[in-house]
Amino acid sequence: MRTLPHQFVLYKRIYTGYQSVTIQSTFRELYEFAMQNNFVVKEFIGILNDDPDFTGFDKCRYDVCLAINKPEKLPRDFQCNVKSLKNAEYACFLFEGKIEEIQPAWDYIFQHWIDTSAYVPLVSPRIEIFLLSEESELASLKVRFYLPVKLKKMKQKRARGSRSRETKYKDKGA
């Protein structure tokens, strides 16, 4: 479990699903914009707003984000959106592989890890933080997956023949 810190991000939303080619080109475009405006980029973040099990894969919304220090003012010709990501608690997973393998990795988490864990996923966006370095290649990525979760409610078994205090008091007063 990890808590993500509060962050200020520049972002562009993709409305055509989780397509790796579109995501990569949007990250490049947003990064070029950040460099032109002298923003210091701290992290590359992807936000998966929809669950492809409920929303058509080609209709899923994906926010391509760059975490930056909040500027005192934004340029007039500002070409993207801004928002603050609130700190929250997440189950965290490290993915290493090809960009095409990201969705199957998420599927594995939902199909296998969730069933055996003490957590249930929240209906809230999932987050991907790309761990990039100067030597990083898109052919082989390291990505930290953040799944918003809460503890499962455990059913408590009452001991056989036990009564609550309320019941005992009612019995005595009757």
DAZI-V749210 format. One record per residue. N is the residue number from 1. RES is the residue in three letters. SS is DSSP state (hx for helix, st for strand, lp for the rest). OMEGA is omega in whole degrees, 0 to 359 (NA if undefined). Layout:
# DAZI-V749210
n->N res->RES ss->SS omega->OMEGA
n->N res->RES ss->SS omega->OMEGA
This chain:
# DAZI-V749210
n->1 res->MET ss->lp omega->179
n->2 res->ARG ss->st omega->172
n->3 res->THR ss->st omega->176
n->4 res->LEU ss->st omega->180
n->5 res->PRO ss->lp omega->174
n->6 res->HIS ss->lp omega->181
n->7 res->GLN ss->st omega->174
n->8 res->PHE ss->st omega->183
n->9 res->VAL ss->st omega->164
n->10 res->LEU ss->st omega->178
n->11 res->TYR ss->st omega->171
n->12 res->LYS ss->st omega->182
n->13 res->ARG ss->st omega->175
n->14 res->ILE ss->st omega->183
n->15 res->TYR ss->lp omega->187
n->16 res->THR ss->lp omega->176
n->17 res->GLY ss->lp omega->183
n->18 res->TYR ss->lp omega->181
n->19 res->GLN ss->lp omega->187
n->20 res->SER ss->hx omega->181
n->21 res->VAL ss->hx omega->180
n->22 res->THR ss->hx omega->179
n->23 res->ILE ss->hx omega->180
n->24 res->GLN ss->hx omega->183
n->25 res->SER ss->hx omega->178
n->26 res->THR ss->hx omega->175
n->27 res->PHE ss->hx omega->180
n->28 res->ARG ss->hx omega->181
n->29 res->GLU ss->hx omega->181
n->30 res->LEU ss->hx omega->179
n->31 res->TYR ss->hx omega->177
n->32 res->GLU ss->hx omega->178
n->33 res->PHE ss->hx omega->179
n->34 res->ALA ss->hx omega->180
n->35 res->MET ss->hx omega->179
n->36 res->GLN ss->hx omega->182
n->37 res->ASN ss->lp omega->176
n->38 res->ASN ss->lp omega->174
n->39 res->PHE ss->lp omega->175
n->40 res->VAL ss->lp omega->182
n->41 res->VAL ss->st omega->180
n->42 res->LYS ss->st omega->182
n->43 res->GLU ss->st omega->173
n->44 res->PHE ss->st omega->187
n->45 res->ILE ss->st omega->172
n->46 res->GLY ss->st omega->178
n->47 res->ILE ss->st omega->179
n->48 res->LEU ss->st omega->186
n->49 res->ASN ss->lp omega->185
n->50 res->ASP ss->lp omega->176
n->51 res->ASP ss->lp omega->182
n->52 res->PRO ss->lp omega->174
n->53 res->ASP ss->lp omega->182
n->54 res->PHE ss->lp omega->179
n->55 res->THR ss->lp omega->178
n->56 res->GLY ss->lp omega->184
n->57 res->PHE ss->hx omega->181
n->58 res->ASP ss->hx omega->180
n->59 res->LYS ss->hx omega->181
n->60 res->CYS ss->lp omega->180
n->61 res->ARG ss->lp omega->181
n->62 res->TYR ss->st omega->177
n->63 res->ASP ss->st omega->174
n->64 res->VAL ss->st omega->188
n->65 res->CYS ss->st omega->170
n->66 res->LEU ss->st omega->175
n->67 res->ALA ss->st omega->181
n->68 res->ILE ss->st omega->169
n->69 res->ASN ss->lp omega->182
n->70 res->LYS ss->lp omega->181
n->71 res->PRO ss->lp omega->178
n->72 res->GLU ss->lp omega->174
n->73 res->LYS ss->lp omega->182
n->74 res->LEU ss->lp omega->179
n->75 res->PRO ss->lp omega->179
n->76 res->ARG ss->lp omega->183
n->77 res->ASP ss->lp omega->184
n->78 res->PHE ss->lp omega->188
n->79 res->GLN ss->lp omega->181
n->80 res->CYS ss->lp omega->181
n->81 res->ASN ss->st omega->175
n->82 res->VAL ss->st omega->174
n->83 res->LYS ss->st omega->176
n->84 res->SER ss->st omega->174
n->85 res->LEU ss->st omega->181
n->86 res->LYS ss->lp omega->177
n->87 res->ASN ss->lp omega->182
n->88 res->ALA ss->st omega->182
n->89 res->GLU ss->st omega->183
n->90 res->TYR ss->st omega->164
n->91 res->ALA ss->st omega->187
n->92 res->CYS ss->st omega->181
n->93 res->PHE ss->st omega->176
n->94 res->LEU ss->st omega->178
n->95 res->PHE ss->st omega->172
n->96 res->GLU ss->st omega->180
n->97 res->GLY ss->st omega->181
n->98 res->LYS ss->lp omega->182
n->99 res->ILE ss->hx omega->180
n->100 res->GLU ss->hx omega->182
n->101 res->GLU ss->hx omega->182
n->102 res->ILE ss->hx omega->182
n->103 res->GLN ss->hx omega->175
n->104 res->PRO ss->hx omega->177
n->105 res->ALA ss->hx omega->175
n->106 res->TRP ss->hx omega->179
n->107 res->ASP ss->hx omega->179
n->108 res->TYR ss->hx omega->179
n->109 res->ILE ss->hx omega->182
n->110 res->PHE ss->hx omega->184
n->111 res->GLN ss->hx omega->185
n->112 res->HIS ss->hx omega->185
n->113 res->TRP ss->hx omega->183
n->114 res->ILE ss->hx omega->183
n->115 res->ASP ss->hx omega->185
n->116 res->THR ss->hx omega->183
n->117 res->SER ss->lp omega->177
n->118 res->ALA ss->lp omega->185
n->119 res->TYR ss->st omega->171
n->120 res->VAL ss->st omega->180
n->121 res->PRO ss->st omega->174
n->122 res->LEU ss->lp omega->174
n->123 res->VAL ss->lp omega->186
n->124 res->SER ss->lp omega->182
n->125 res->PRO ss->lp omega->173
n->126 res->ARG ss->st omega->184
n->127 res->ILE ss->st omega->174
n->128 res->GLU ss->st omega->175
n->129 res->ILE ss->st omega->183
n->130 res->PHE ss->st omega->181
n->131 res->LEU ss->lp omega->186
n->132 res->LEU ss->lp omega->172
n->133 res->SER ss->lp omega->180
n->134 res->GLU ss->lp omega->182
n->135 res->GLU ss->lp omega->184
n->136 res->SER ss->lp omega->175
n->137 res->GLU ss->st omega->179
n->138 res->LEU ss->lp omega->179
n->139 res->ALA ss->lp omega->180
n->140 res->SER ss->st omega->185
n->141 res->LEU ss->st omega->166
n->142 res->LYS ss->st omega->182
n->143 res->VAL ss->st omega->173
n->144 res->ARG ss->st omega->177
n->145 res->PHE ss->st omega->177
n->146 res->TYR ss->st omega->181
n->147 res->LEU ss->st omega->179
n->148 res->PRO ss->st omega->185
n->149 res->VAL ss->st omega->169
n->150 res->LYS ss->st omega->179
n->151 res->LEU ss->st omega->174
n->152 res->LYS ss->lp omega->174
n->153 res->LYS ss->lp omega->180
n->154 res->MET ss->lp omega->176
n->155 res->LYS ss->lp omega->179
n->156 res->GLN ss->lp omega->178
n->157 res->LYS ss->lp omega->175
n->158 res->ARG ss->lp omega->177
n->159 res->ALA ss->lp omega->182
n->160 res->ARG ss->lp omega->177
n->161 res->GLY ss->lp omega->180
n->162 res->SER ss->lp omega->177
n->163 res->ARG ss->lp omega->176
n->164 res->SER ss->lp omega->179
n->165 res->ARG ss->hx omega->180
n->166 res->GLU ss->hx omega->181
n->167 res->THR ss->hx omega->180
n->168 res->LYS ss->hx omega->180
n->169 res->TYR ss->hx omega->178
n->170 res->LYS ss->hx omega->181
n->171 res->ASP ss->hx omega->183
n->172 res->LYS ss->hx omega->184
n->173 res->GLY ss->hx omega->185
n->174 res->ALA ss->lp omega->NA
